[in-house]
Amino acid sequence: MERSFFKFLFVGILNTIIAYVVYFILLQFGISFVIAQAIGQIAGVINSYFWNKHFTFKSKSKSKWEMVRFLMVYTFQYIFAITFIYLIPLSYELAGFLILPINPVVSFLGHKYFTFKKK
């Protein structure tokens, strides 16, 4: 496997930690779990963009469209996961669990060949 894939997984773990810490802290201030989750997710995605841009894929692009492509990949990944969960004839819990190892591969390939594609 490519070295950049392992960097991508490391960044994913970091994003998860950041998203959860933000979520947890906001809950301590009495913020609704829905709002806290949204803000935590946003913090994780912003962190993901910068770490993947500079650390994983070493993109030098100054294009504002790079962030748009980044969000498009995560939107595609979300639609892919929801479709997978819906179509698999298992419980939502089990189907959701089965998509977990597929999600990072889908987003890695999307970011490598679309978001941060070398020209």
MOPEKA-V991695 format. One record per run of one state. SS is the DSSP state (hx for helix, st for strand, lp for the rest). FROM is the first residue (numbers start at 1). LEN is the number of residues. If there is no record, write none. Layout:
ss=SS from=FROM len=LEN
ss=SS from=FROM len=LEN
This chain:
ss=lp from=1 len=2
ss=hx from=3 len=26
ss=lp from=29 len=4
ss=hx from=33 len=24
ss=lp from=57 len=8
ss=hx from=65 len=23
ss=lp from=88 len=4
ss=hx from=92 len=24
ss=lp from=116 len=4
